[in-house]
């Protein structure tokens, strides 16, 4: 892995229509992975439509990786049950952040790129990468794979690294 080129802040907002893995409900949490970085949300007890609103931070390096999510049901006395997985390419937000710098967009709200559901992502619907109040952001709904139902909402924000001192 090379030097970091930026940071993405991934807010795991909420889940909808998650699958039942206990008697009548589930105790879901989300593990998010990017390359060799891993972060985890808190467990929401007895809930199929959990609201996490947790921000997780990842460093971005070249080549641009894929964000992988796994949802689990927390169990006390046995292994946690899988509740689905999803993935999202970060290339659109990284290239949009680069484009914003080239175009020198600095004020207002501008849609930079539209991302449609395809094999590079698990998008439920079209998603826009936008420049809002000085930040490059993307709101996404991901469909969970490997299960009967379930969606996860993420808010992704690009953060430029502070300019490093020139190397000699």
N, C-alpha and C positions, 0 to 999 in steps of 0.2 A: 504494500500500500504506500502511496506517495504522500506528499505533504497535504494537509487540509487546504481546500480551496474555499470553504465556506461552512456554514452551520445551517442545519434545518431544525426548527423547533416544531415538533409534531404534537399537537394537542389531540389526545384521544377524547372526543367529545361525548359520544354516547353509542349505545347499541340498541337495535330495534329487532323485535321478533326473534330473539335468540332461542335456541332449542332447550327443552327440558332435559336435564341430566340427573336430577335428584327425583324425589317422589313427585313433586308438583312444580318445582321451579329449578333454578340453578344459582350458583354463587360465582358469577363470572369475573374473570380478570383477563387482561390482554398483555401478551408479550410481544414487543416490537423489536425487530432485528434489522440492522444494516451492516453488512460486511461482518466484522468481528465485534460490533457494538450491540449490546442488548439492554433493554429497559423494560420495566414491568409496571402496570397500573396496580392500584389497590383492588382488593376483592370487594364486590358489592353483593351483600348477602340477599338471598331469596328474591331475585329480580331477573326478569326476562327482557326488560327495557332499561338497562342501567345507564346512569349518567355519571361519567368519570370526571370530565373536564380537567384532565391531567396533562401537563406539558412535559414532554420528553425531548431531550436534546441529543443530536447526533452530528458528528463531524463528517463532512463530505470530502472525498478524495477522488482522484481520477484512477481508473475509470469510474463513472457514476454508477452507484449500486442500485439495487432494488430494495425497497422497504418491504419487509415481510412481517405479517401479523399472524399470531396464533391466539385463539380465544380458548380458555380453559374454564372448567367448573372446579372450584376448590372443594376437595374432599378431605375430611379429617382423618379417616382411618385407612384410606386406600389411595392409589395413584389418582391424580387429578384427571378428569375426563376431558377429552377434546370436544370443543364446541365449534370448530371450523377454523379456516385459515384464509388469508387473502394476501395479495401483493400489489405493489404500485411502483411503477418506474418513476424515479426522481428526475430523469432527464428533462422533462418538460419544465419543471420549476427552475432547474439549474440553467438551462438554455434561455429561459425568460429573464432570469436575473442578469445574465450576460448581455442580452439584447437591450434590457433597460439601461444598462451602463453605456452601451454603444449609442443608443438613441437619446441618451441624456434626459430621460423622463424624470421629472423631479417633483411635480405637483399634481394634485387632483387624483382622479380615479380612472385608470385605464386598463382595459382588458388586453393582455399581451398575447394570450394563446388560449385556444379551446382544445381540450383533450377529450376524445371520445372513447367509449368502452371498446377494448380490443384485447388481444392476447398478451399485451404487455402490462395489463392491469386487470383489476376485478371491479371496475367502475360499474355502478348501478345505472348511472346516467351521465350525460356530458358534464364536464367540470371545466371551469375557467381558471387560468392563472392570471391574476390581476395585480396591478400596482395600486395600492390603497394607502393613503396617508404615509407615504415614504417607505412602504414595505411591499415586497413581492410575496403574495399569498395565494394559496389554492385551497378551496373547500372541496372535499370529496366524500362520497358515500361508496363504500366498498361492500360487495356481496361476498358473504362467507362461502367458501367452497368446502365440499366434503360433508355437508350437512343439509338437512331438509330446508332450513330457513335461517335467516339472520343477516343483518347489515351493521356496519360500523361507520360512524361519521368521524372524519379527521379534518382538522384545520392545520395546514402546513405553512410555515413561514420561513423564508430564506433570510439568513443573516450574513452580511458580508463580514469577513474577518478584518480586524483592524489592519491597516497597511503596515507591512513589516518593513524594517529598515533594509535598504538595498544591500545585497550581498556583494562582497568584494572578491 
